[in-house]
């Protein structure tokens, strides 16, 4: 039976410049679903990227009513742990509902959002064929830049996961590796932050 486990955890404050900060969250995915290029991945995303994703998914699934994101309140205080955790829970519930819908699972933007660190602009360019790399190339390249998850390494050694091999072409066009995108994901989903 197919499953998709998604965790939104580890909120961190990031400085945008000397005046502005924002919080981003780690999105951890573990799945055996054939819909996913990678079976385990994690990325960091901020709230406005979730807003972008919901808008794009809604524009492609016009007749569906998508789940809501946690409300963007003018009183949100990133120094208030209750506010941050409430938003984290809302983002996780949003993704859990999205990932149960087969129509939404067919949207390449969702996979790029969950399994790469591409910006919304770069995701749009990739999906519309304006990049030298495909969606699958982008996901494989991002996975190769991050540290491997022990479970995937074991599956490869046993030859169970041939479809997920890390064969890379040097012409992927994704550019040099960028250490700033590594999110230091934990292999075990058991240590969820609250």
N, C-alpha and C positions, 0 to 999 in steps of 0.2 A: 504494500500500500504506500502511495506517495505521501510525503509530508514536506512541509516547509516551516521551519522554525525561524522566527525573526525576533530579535531582541534590540530594543533601543535603550542604550545605557551610557554610562560614563559621560555625563555632561561636563564640558570644559569651557571656560571663558577664554576667548581669543581676542587679542587686541587687533583692531583694524587699522587704527592710527592713534595718535595721542589723545583724541577726543572720544573715539567710538570703540566699543567692544561688542561682542556678540557671543552667544553660546552655541557650540555645536555638539552633536551627539554621535556616538558610535552606533552604527547599524550592523549587527551581526546576523548573518544568514547561514543556516545549515539545512540542507535539503537533499533529497534523493530524486527530486522531480526532474523529468526529462526536459522541462521548459528552461532549466538553468544551465548555462555554459559551465559555471563553476559550482561545485557542490558546497563549498564553504568559502565565505568571504566576509570582509568587513570594511566599511568606509566611514568617514565622518561627514555629516551633513548639518547644515544650519536650517532654521525654521523657514526662511524665505525660499530655500531650495525645495522644501516640502510643498510650499504654496505653488511654486512653479510646476512641480510634478502633478499636483492635483488638477491644475488648470489644463495641462496638456492631455492628461488622461481623460478629463471631462470633454475636451474638444473632440477626442477620437471616439468617445462612447456617448454620443449626444443623447440617446434615449435612456441611458442609465442615470440613476441618481447615485453619485459617489458618496462614500462616507465623509463626514466633516472632519476637518482638522481641529485641534483645540483652538478656541477663539483667541484672536490676537488682541489682547487687552492693553489699553494705554497704561494700565497700572501694573503691568508685568515688571517685576523687579528681579533682575538676574542675581542679586545678592540674597534673595529669599529662597531657601532650599525647598520650601513647600511649592512656590510658584514654578520653580525649575522642574521639580519632580512631577507636578501635575501636567505640565506640558510634555514631559518625556513619556508619561503614561498615555496621553492622548495621541502622540505621534506613533507609539507602538500599536495602539488599538487601530489607528488608521491603516498602518501597513498590514496588520493581521487581516483586516477585512479586504483590502485590495488584493492580497495574495491568495484569497479564496476564490477569486473570480477568474475563470479561464479566459474570458475575453480580454481582461486587463493584463493578464499574464502574457498575452501575445504582443504587447506593446514594447518595442525595443527601448524606448525611453526609460521604462521602469527598470529594465535590466541594467542599463548604463547607470542609472541613479543608484541602484543597490550594489553594483559590483565594480564600479570604477570611481575615480575621483574627478572625472571630467566636469567642467563647469556646465551650467545649463546651455550656454551658447555653443559649446563644443559638442554637447549631446545632440542638440538640434542639427548641427552641421553633419555629424556622423550619421544620424538617422536619415537625413535627406541626401546622403551620398556625396557630400561636398568635401569629404576627407579622404586621405590616401588609405585609411584603415577602416575596416568593417567593425560592426558592433562586437563580433566575436574576437577580432584582433585586439580591440580596446580592452575587453575584459581579461583576455589572456595576458596582455602586457601589464595591466595593473596588478594582476595576481603574481606575476613574476617579480615585480618590484617589492612586494610585501613579503614578509617572512612566511614560510609555508606552515600550514597546519599539520600537526603530527598525524592525524587520521588520514589525510590525503597522501602523505608520504608512504604510510604503511600500505594503503590500497594500491599505490603504484608499484611498490616492491612485490606485492602479491599478484600484480597484473590484472586486478579487477577493474581498473579505472582507465582503460585504454583511451576512451573518448575524451578524457580530461588531460591528456598529456600536454606538457608545456612546450610543444614544438613552436618555435618562434621564427619568423622570418625577419631578416634585418631590414626589410623594406616596409615595415609596419607603419613608418611615418609618425610614430608617437613621440619621437624625440628622446632625449637622454633621460635616465632615471632621475627621479626627484625624491630625495629622502624626506622632504617635508610632507609627503602624502602618506607615509607609513603611520598607521594609527595604533600600533602596538596592541593588536587585538589579542584577547585571551582565547585559547583553544577551547576552554570549557565554558559553556553557557550557564553553568551552575552559579557562578559568582555575580549574579545580576545586582547592579547598584540600586538602592532604593532611596 
